[in-house]
Amino acid sequence: MAIIVVGGNARNVGKTALVTGLISHLAGYGWTALKITSHAHCGGPATRFQIVEEQQRGGRPDTARYLAAGAVRAWLVCAPEGTLAQGMPMVRSLLEEARNAIVESNRILEFIQPDLALAIMDPKTPDIKSSAQRFFQLADAVLFPGGASEPFPGCLPRKGIPNFVVQAPSYLNDEVLSFVKQQLVSKENERQACSPAFTPVYGSHGQ
């Protein structure tokens, strides 16, 4: 299975739009989508770890947008600060059950190593999440919205990784999509390299 993680330096920088775009353009992967948030959106106690499956296809909730874009299943993971570690067995169970998974979260990189981690950095949004610095140092590529392509102090990505300029509202373009497809194929070939009767994958899902 493939796992993509999408994170960013702050809220409202285009993470959900990027996730839905990837789900739509790579529909053949049969994505299960997860949004991990520290905010109390699950309807229970604000300090308790909770997971809620989205049932609504379309509408304002981010997880409903995942389903509208073509996700097979969508889950909202409410993990207040300090609770994600204890809830990771449940998150891992969801990931293991998925054919392929895409996760909107910074903090998840503390616990898993995905096939691909995409970071959105919007220098016009100065509200830097505390989890963003670690995410950017682990990301495989950085997307800069609106033409800005310079990181800012306190949120520096690794040197040498690809940078892409993207535009709202999709935060996705052909260059990014091609990069994602290539990375997923490469990772799949790596996984299968040790398997009997290995045949390299040259195409990509969802074409």
Backbone as CSV, one residue per row, in Angstrom:
resi,resn,N_x,N_y,N_z,CA_x,CA_y,CA_z,C_x,C_y,C_z
1,MET,0.840,-1.196,0.000,0.000,0.000,0.000,0.872,1.241,0.000
2,ALA,0.321,2.344,-0.480,1.008,3.631,-0.483,0.392,4.538,0.580
3,ILE,1.241,5.355,1.196,0.771,6.360,2.147,1.382,7.699,1.766
4,ILE,0.519,8.683,1.562,0.934,10.070,1.331,0.514,10.884,2.544
5,VAL,1.398,11.765,3.000,1.066,12.693,4.080,1.209,14.112,3.550
6,VAL,0.215,14.936,3.838,0.217,16.349,3.444,0.182,17.202,4.704
7,GLY,1.143,18.117,4.826,1.187,19.019,5.970,1.461,20.439,5.520
8,GLY,1.548,21.345,6.482,1.790,22.737,6.136,2.190,23.558,7.341
9,ASN,2.605,24.794,7.071,3.118,25.639,8.147,2.014,26.227,9.017
10,ALA,0.762,26.190,8.547,-0.322,26.809,9.308,-1.656,26.268,8.813
11,ARG,-2.722,26.705,9.433,-4.062,26.391,8.954,-4.373,27.243,7.728
12,ASN,-5.290,26.745,6.906,-5.808,27.498,5.754,-4.726,27.876,4.744
13,VAL,-3.790,26.958,4.510,-2.773,27.213,3.484,-2.970,26.333,2.247
14,GLY,-4.027,25.512,2.224,-4.334,24.723,1.040,-4.145,23.226,1.187
15,LYS,-3.962,22.741,2.399,-3.710,21.309,2.597,-4.882,20.451,2.125
16,THR,-6.089,20.811,2.534,-7.252,20.011,2.160,-7.485,20.045,0.661
17,ALA,-7.284,21.204,0.036,-7.442,21.303,-1.417,-6.447,20.399,-2.131
18,LEU,-5.214,20.347,-1.630,-4.214,19.470,-2.235,-4.600,18.008,-2.062
19,VAL,-5.064,17.644,-0.879,-5.482,16.262,-0.633,-6.610,15.868,-1.577
20,THR,-7.625,16.701,-1.700,-8.759,16.357,-2.570,-8.323,16.292,-4.029
21,GLY,-7.411,17.163,-4.428,-6.919,17.116,-5.798,-6.185,15.823,-6.094
22,LEU,-5.358,15.371,-5.156,-4.639,14.120,-5.346,-5.596,12.934,-5.384
23,ILE,-6.597,12.939,-4.505,-7.589,11.867,-4.507,-8.294,11.801,-5.860
24,SER,-8.677,12.948,-6.380,-9.416,13.008,-7.639,-8.564,12.574,-8.829
25,HIS,-7.326,13.061,-8.887,-6.473,12.774,-10.036,-5.840,11.386,-9.987
26,LEU,-5.796,10.795,-8.814,-5.224,9.458,-8.657,-6.299,8.512,-8.122
27,ALA,-7.451,8.554,-8.757,-8.625,7.826,-8.256,-8.399,6.314,-8.247
28,GLY,-7.553,5.824,-9.121,-7.339,4.391,-9.199,-6.703,3.780,-7.970
29,TYR,-6.184,4.607,-7.096,-5.560,4.097,-5.883,-6.575,3.711,-4.807
30,GLY,-7.828,4.130,-4.950,-8.835,3.770,-3.957,-8.496,4.267,-2.572
31,TRP,-8.291,5.573,-2.447,-7.758,6.165,-1.215,-8.699,6.060,-0.022
32,THR,-8.123,5.768,1.122,-8.733,6.067,2.416,-8.054,7.340,2.909
33,ALA,-8.852,8.331,3.304,-8.303,9.636,3.682,-8.555,9.915,5.156
34,LEU,-7.522,10.431,5.824,-7.623,10.778,7.241,-7.211,12.226,7.437
35,LYS,-7.953,12.917,8.262,-7.547,14.243,8.724,-7.308,14.157,10.222
36,ILE,-6.105,14.510,10.652,-5.777,14.498,12.074,-5.711,15.940,12.554
37,THR,-6.499,16.254,13.558,-6.591,17.622,14.048,-6.513,17.660,15.564
38,SER,-5.974,18.732,16.090,-5.944,18.920,17.545,-7.155,19.691,18.026
39,HIS,-7.992,20.120,17.095,-9.169,20.913,17.450,-10.372,19.996,17.689
40,ALA,-11.297,20.450,18.481,-12.435,19.621,18.909,-13.538,19.663,17.866
41,HIS,-13.425,18.804,16.844,-14.447,18.741,15.805,-15.281,17.468,15.881
42,CYS,-14.956,16.569,16.799,-15.606,15.262,16.806,-16.870,15.214,17.660
43,GLY,-17.139,16.253,18.394,-18.381,16.314,19.144,-18.320,15.782,20.556
44,GLY,-17.184,15.233,20.969,-17.043,14.718,22.322,-16.207,15.652,23.177
45,PRO,-15.725,15.151,24.321,-14.873,15.974,25.187,-13.641,16.475,24.443
46,ALA,-13.307,17.742,24.636,-12.219,18.370,23.887,-10.852,17.804,24.226
47,THR,-10.742,17.052,25.302,-9.442,16.518,25.714,-9.288,15.033,25.389
48,ARG,-10.265,14.435,24.731,-10.244,12.992,24.502,-9.918,12.667,23.047
49,PHE,-9.094,11.657,22.836,-8.795,11.169,21.495,-10.028,10.469,20.941
50,GLN,-10.404,10.825,19.714,-11.586,10.239,19.091,-11.364,10.064,17.599
51,ILE,-12.025,9.065,17.019,-12.020,8.869,15.574,-13.465,8.723,15.117
52,VAL,-13.832,9.495,14.101,-15.196,9.478,13.572,-15.132,9.262,12.063
53,GLU,-15.890,8.295,11.568,-15.940,8.096,10.122,-16.927,9.068,9.491
54,GLU,-16.513,9.702,8.424,-17.369,10.638,7.706,-18.391,9.870,6.876
55,GLN,-19.652,10.286,6.954,-20.714,9.648,6.192,-21.253,10.557,5.085
56,GLN,-21.030,11.840,5.218,-21.569,12.811,4.268,-20.617,12.975,3.089
57,ARG,-21.143,12.866,1.893,-20.337,13.025,0.695,-20.575,14.424,0.127
58,GLY,-19.687,15.327,0.430,-19.844,16.715,0.005,-20.275,17.578,1.176
59,GLY,-20.084,18.873,1.040,-20.393,19.801,2.120,-19.119,20.450,2.621
60,ARG,-19.218,21.143,3.735,-18.097,21.933,4.237,-17.018,21.145,4.967
61,PRO,-17.353,20.085,5.725,-16.283,19.394,6.448,-15.203,18.887,5.503
62,ASP,-13.965,18.986,5.947,-12.857,18.539,5.096,-12.999,17.069,4.731
63,THR,-13.413,16.247,5.683,-13.542,14.823,5.409,-14.664,14.542,4.411
64,ALA,-15.709,15.360,4.417,-16.769,15.225,3.412,-16.241,15.595,2.029
65,ARG,-15.347,16.546,1.987,-14.714,16.914,0.720,-13.842,15.776,0.196
66,TYR,-13.212,15.033,1.089,-12.437,13.867,0.661,-13.343,12.869,-0.068
67,LEU,-14.494,12.581,0.525,-15.418,11.630,-0.097,-15.936,12.158,-1.427
68,ALA,-16.255,13.434,-1.474,-16.738,14.026,-2.717,-15.694,13.942,-3.826
69,ALA,-14.425,13.988,-3.440,-13.346,13.914,-4.432,-13.112,12.484,-4.921
70,GLY,-13.683,11.500,-4.204,-13.548,10.123,-4.652,-12.914,9.168,-3.663
71,ALA,-12.653,9.614,-2.428,-12.088,8.712,-1.428,-13.064,7.577,-1.127
72,VAL,-12.532,6.397,-0.894,-13.358,5.242,-0.556,-13.940,5.399,0.840
73,ARG,-13.100,5.840,1.776,-13.536,6.114,3.146,-12.794,7.340,3.637
74,ALA,-13.370,8.012,4.621,-12.737,9.201,5.195,-12.971,9.206,6.697
75,TRP,-11.917,9.576,7.427,-11.960,9.546,8.888,-11.452,10.863,9.449
76,LEU,-12.143,11.361,10.463,-11.681,12.515,11.218,-11.081,12.013,12.526
77,VAL,-9.809,12.320,12.724,-9.102,11.893,13.935,-8.881,13.122,14.797
78,CYS,-9.593,13.195,15.906,-9.460,14.315,16.828,-8.454,13.923,17.905
79,ALA,-7.291,14.554,17.842,-6.196,14.189,18.750,-5.672,15.444,19.425
80,PRO,-6.295,15.856,20.531,-5.774,17.002,21.271,-4.310,16.800,21.628
81,GLU,-3.607,17.884,21.857,-2.179,17.807,22.149,-1.893,16.771,23.237
82,GLY,-0.943,15.898,22.946,-0.543,14.883,23.915,-1.299,13.575,23.835
83,THR,-2.260,13.459,22.900,-3.072,12.246,22.845,-2.816,11.390,21.611
84,LEU,-2.093,11.917,20.622,-1.937,11.157,19.377,-1.148,9.874,19.595
85,ALA,-0.125,9.919,20.438,0.681,8.720,20.674,-0.177,7.568,21.187
86,GLN,-1.058,7.857,22.142,-1.885,6.786,22.709,-2.936,6.312,21.719
87,GLY,-3.289,7.171,20.762,-4.289,6.785,19.771,-3.718,6.168,18.512
88,MET,-2.389,6.121,18.396,-1.775,5.610,17.173,-2.115,4.152,16.859
89,PRO,-2.309,3.258,17.837,-2.724,1.899,17.455,-4.008,1.892,16.628
90,MET,-4.960,2.772,16.960,-6.193,2.847,16.185,-5.945,3.438,14.807
91,VAL,-5.080,4.455,14.741,-4.745,5.052,13.448,-4.033,4.032,12.569
92,ARG,-3.093,3.307,13.142,-2.371,2.291,12.371,-3.322,1.221,11.845
93,SER,-4.319,0.890,12.646,-5.299,-0.105,12.212,-6.052,0.378,10.976
94,LEU,-6.443,1.657,10.967,-7.112,2.218,9.794,-6.203,2.190,8.573
95,LEU,-4.935,2.523,8.774,-3.987,2.535,7.666,-3.765,1.123,7.122
96,GLU,-3.681,0.158,8.019,-3.445,-1.223,7.593,-4.632,-1.787,6.827
97,GLU,-5.835,-1.324,7.146,-7.031,-1.806,6.459,-7.213,-1.157,5.090
98,ALA,-6.529,-0.041,4.859,-6.718,0.711,3.627,-5.954,0.084,2.466
99,ARG,-6.501,0.222,1.277,-5.757,-0.165,0.077,-4.587,0.792,-0.116
100,ASN,-4.861,2.099,-0.040,-3.864,3.160,-0.022,-4.427,4.282,0.832
101,ALA,-3.553,5.075,1.429,-4.029,6.086,2.375,-3.358,7.426,2.126
102,ILE,-4.116,8.485,2.369,-3.592,9.843,2.321,-4.020,10.540,3.604
103,VAL,-3.063,11.187,4.271,-3.294,11.729,5.605,-2.959,13.211,5.615
104,GLU,-3.881,14.022,6.114,-3.640,15.457,6.288,-3.234,15.691,7.736
105,SER,-1.943,15.897,7.951,-1.436,16.029,9.316,0.038,16.375,9.285
106,ASN,0.489,17.164,10.247,1.919,17.331,10.486,2.428,16.282,11.474
107,ARG,1.669,16.079,12.537,2.166,15.280,13.663,2.348,13.807,13.341
108,ILE,1.653,13.308,12.312,1.708,11.882,12.009,3.133,11.428,11.679
109,LEU,3.978,12.358,11.187,5.344,11.982,10.832,6.197,11.633,12.049
110,GLU,5.697,11.911,13.238,6.399,11.480,14.442,6.267,9.975,14.649
111,PHE,5.315,9.345,13.934,4.983,7.955,14.223,5.064,7.029,13.011
112,ILE,5.015,7.549,11.796,5.083,6.693,10.616,6.050,7.288,9.599
113,GLN,6.509,6.453,8.701,7.326,6.900,7.579,6.530,6.645,6.301
114,PRO,5.931,7.673,5.733,5.084,7.481,4.552,5.922,7.290,3.290
115,ASP,5.261,6.948,2.210,5.936,6.876,0.915,6.291,8.263,0.412
116,LEU,5.476,9.244,0.779,5.679,10.602,0.283,5.079,11.594,1.264
117,ALA,5.849,12.623,1.614,5.356,13.702,2.486,5.480,15.017,1.733
118,LEU,4.359,15.691,1.552,4.301,16.960,0.832,3.987,18.078,1.813
119,ALA,4.799,19.126,1.775,4.628,20.246,2.700,4.236,21.498,1.929
120,ILE,3.207,22.186,2.418,2.828,23.478,1.855,3.369,24.575,2.758
121,MET,4.141,25.475,2.174,4.706,26.589,2.925,4.201,27.898,2.319
122,ASP,3.403,28.606,3.086,2.875,29.898,2.641,3.495,30.996,3.498
123,PRO,4.531,31.690,2.978,5.188,32.732,3.778,4.263,33.890,4.141
124,LYS,3.130,34.004,3.452,2.180,35.076,3.768,1.368,34.759,5.002
125,THR,1.469,33.522,5.492,0.742,33.109,6.690,1.739,32.926,7.819
126,PRO,1.908,33.926,8.681,2.972,33.882,9.693,2.692,32.958,10.869
127,ASP,1.465,32.441,10.966,1.102,31.574,12.084,1.701,30.195,11.862
128,ILE,2.877,29.937,12.417,3.587,28.685,12.188,3.187,27.657,13.241
129,LYS,2.674,26.523,12.802,2.334,25.454,13.732,3.593,24.933,14.410
130,SER,3.439,24.541,15.671,4.589,24.015,16.403,5.107,22.721,15.780
131,SER,4.223,21.995,15.103,4.617,20.727,14.488,5.210,20.908,13.096
132,ALA,5.195,22.144,12.580,5.587,22.359,11.187,7.079,22.204,10.956
133,GLN,7.904,22.659,11.895,9.347,22.615,11.668,9.839,21.186,11.449
134,ARG,9.417,20.272,12.292,9.825,18.868,12.118,9.288,18.323,10.804
135,PHE,8.058,18.676,10.471,7.460,18.172,9.231,8.274,18.620,8.025
136,PHE,8.655,19.895,7.992,9.382,20.410,6.839,10.764,19.779,6.721
137,GLN,11.352,19.382,7.818,12.658,18.738,7.762,12.565,17.293,7.290
138,LEU,11.368,16.726,7.312,11.165,15.355,6.859,10.461,15.276,5.509
139,ALA,9.947,16.392,5.017,9.160,16.405,3.784,10.009,16.037,2.570
140,ASP,9.358,15.447,1.573,10.024,15.060,0.328,9.928,16.142,-0.742
141,ALA,9.019,17.092,-0.563,8.875,18.207,-1.495,8.124,19.322,-0.794
142,VAL,8.373,20.558,-1.240,7.708,21.730,-0.657,6.947,22.455,-1.752
143,LEU,5.700,22.816,-1.455,4.846,23.554,-2.377,4.658,24.964,-1.847
144,PHE,4.923,25.948,-2.703,4.789,27.352,-2.334,3.591,27.949,-3.061
145,PRO,2.538,28.342,-2.347,1.362,28.921,-3.001,1.619,30.348,-3.486
146,GLY,0.970,30.679,-4.585,0.902,32.062,-5.030,2.181,32.649,-5.561
147,GLY,3.149,31.818,-5.904,4.375,32.324,-6.497,5.496,32.577,-5.517
148,ALA,5.201,32.673,-4.226,6.265,32.850,-3.228,7.064,31.563,-3.142
149,SER,8.374,31.656,-3.166,9.186,30.440,-3.166,10.353,30.517,-2.193
150,GLU,10.224,31.363,-1.198,11.290,31.487,-0.205,10.775,31.079,1.170
151,PRO,11.443,30.120,1.831,11.051,29.769,3.196,11.371,30.901,4.143
152,PHE,10.889,30.803,5.360,11.171,31.831,6.328,11.756,31.213,7.583
153,PRO,12.492,32.015,8.361,13.153,31.475,9.554,12.165,30.761,10.473
154,GLY,12.620,29.672,11.055,11.779,28.909,11.961,11.015,27.794,11.284
155,CYS,11.092,27.708,9.951,10.360,26.666,9.232,11.130,26.324,7.956
156,LEU,12.302,25.721,8.124,13.190,25.478,6.994,13.125,24.021,6.556
157,PRO,12.899,23.764,5.264,12.899,22.391,4.764,14.315,21.858,4.596
158,ARG,14.408,20.563,4.354,15.697,19.960,4.067,16.270,20.519,2.775
159,LYS,17.567,20.564,2.686,18.205,21.033,1.467,18.118,19.963,0.387
160,GLY,17.939,20.424,-0.845,17.992,19.520,-1.985,16.684,18.884,-2.390
161,ILE,15.605,19.119,-1.659,14.338,18.514,-2.047,13.636,19.399,-3.072
162,PRO,12.754,18.838,-3.916,12.087,19.628,-4.947,11.177,20.701,-4.356
163,ASN,11.144,21.857,-5.006,10.234,22.942,-4.668,9.303,23.185,-5.853
164,PHE,8.035,23.403,-5.572,7.052,23.660,-6.616,6.259,24.907,-6.269
165,VAL,5.970,25.718,-7.271,5.084,26.858,-7.086,3.692,26.438,-7.538
166,VAL,2.708,26.600,-6.670,1.333,26.197,-6.968,0.398,27.386,-6.754
167,GLN,-0.814,27.246,-7.245,-1.785,28.329,-7.161,-3.085,27.827,-6.545
168,ALA,-3.746,28.699,-5.804,-5.100,28.414,-5.326,-6.026,28.435,-6.549
169,PRO,-7.137,27.732,-6.526,-7.668,26.997,-5.372,-7.236,25.531,-5.289
170,SER,-6.554,25.016,-6.328,-6.265,23.577,-6.339,-4.979,23.224,-5.601
171,TYR,-3.987,24.130,-5.597,-2.672,23.867,-5.005,-2.015,22.628,-5.612
172,LEU,-2.412,22.309,-6.854,-1.895,21.149,-7.558,-1.742,21.516,-9.029
173,ASN,-0.637,21.096,-9.640,-0.454,21.317,-11.071,0.165,20.070,-11.688
174,ASP,0.377,20.111,-13.000,0.885,18.922,-13.696,2.261,18.512,-13.189
175,GLU,3.081,19.487,-12.844,4.432,19.186,-12.367,4.388,18.433,-11.045
176,VAL,3.559,18.907,-10.120,3.422,18.228,-8.830,2.824,16.837,-9.011
177,LEU,1.796,16.751,-9.842,1.131,15.466,-10.058,2.094,14.453,-10.664
178,SER,2.899,14.883,-11.620,3.885,13.990,-12.227,4.900,13.519,-11.190
179,PHE,5.341,14.430,-10.322,6.284,14.070,-9.265,5.682,13.032,-8.330
180,VAL,4.444,13.243,-7.923,3.783,12.306,-7.012,3.662,10.932,-7.653
181,LYS,3.228,10.878,-8.906,3.096,9.595,-9.599,4.434,8.866,-9.663
182,GLN,5.487,9.587,-10.015,6.808,8.973,-10.111,7.267,8.420,-8.768
183,GLN,7.010,9.180,-7.705,7.434,8.722,-6.379,6.660,7.489,-5.935
184,LEU,5.381,7.449,-6.222,4.577,6.299,-5.829,5.005,5.048,-6.596
185,VAL,5.278,5.194,-7.874,5.739,4.056,-8.668,7.089,3.574,-8.163
186,SER,7.981,4.511,-7.866,9.312,4.157,-7.369,9.223,3.390,-6.051
187,LYS,8.382,3.870,-5.146,8.238,3.201,-3.855,7.623,1.814,-4.016
188,GLU,6.670,1.689,-4.946,6.053,0.384,-5.184,7.081,-0.599,-5.735
189,ASN,7.922,-0.136,-6.627,8.974,-1.008,-7.150,9.950,-1.427,-6.058
190,GLU,10.263,-0.511,-5.154,11.152,-0.852,-4.038,10.540,-1.939,-3.162
191,ARG,9.221,-1.815,-2.905,8.554,-2.807,-2.056,8.549,-4.182,-2.716
192,GLN,8.376,-4.186,-4.030,8.256,-5.453,-4.729,9.601,-6.056,-5.106
193,ALA,10.683,-5.291,-4.976,11.987,-5.750,-5.434,12.429,-7.031,-4.749
194,CYS,12.016,-7.220,-3.511,12.405,-8.418,-2.773,11.372,-9.537,-2.894
195,SER,10.302,-9.281,-3.639,9.249,-10.279,-3.782,9.576,-11.219,-4.942
196,PRO,9.086,-12.467,-4.891,9.301,-13.399,-6.001,8.642,-12.893,-7.273
197,ALA,9.224,-13.226,-8.405,8.665,-12.874,-9.719,8.395,-11.388,-9.824
198,PHE,9.358,-10.574,-9.409,9.202,-9.113,-9.419,9.113,-8.592,-10.850
199,THR,8.083,-7.786,-11.101,7.918,-7.097,-12.376,7.817,-5.612,-12.098
200,PRO,8.750,-4.776,-12.606,8.706,-3.345,-12.325,7.390,-2.713,-12.785
201,VAL,6.936,-1.702,-12.029,5.745,-0.948,-12.387,6.176,0.268,-13.180
202,TYR,5.662,0.413,-14.404,6.031,1.554,-15.243,4.903,2.552,-15.393
203,GLY,3.671,2.103,-15.271,2.538,3.017,-15.377,2.173,3.541,-14.024
204,SER,1.003,4.194,-13.941,0.508,4.686,-12.660,-0.978,4.535,-12.593
205,HIS,-1.483,4.455,-11.404,-2.916,4.319,-11.186,-3.623,5.605,-11.568
206,GLY,-4.878,5.475,-11.875,-5.731,6.640,-12.027,-5.544,7.377,-13.327
207,GLN,-4.889,6.763,-14.326,-4.723,7.461,-15.595,-5.873,7.132,-16.512
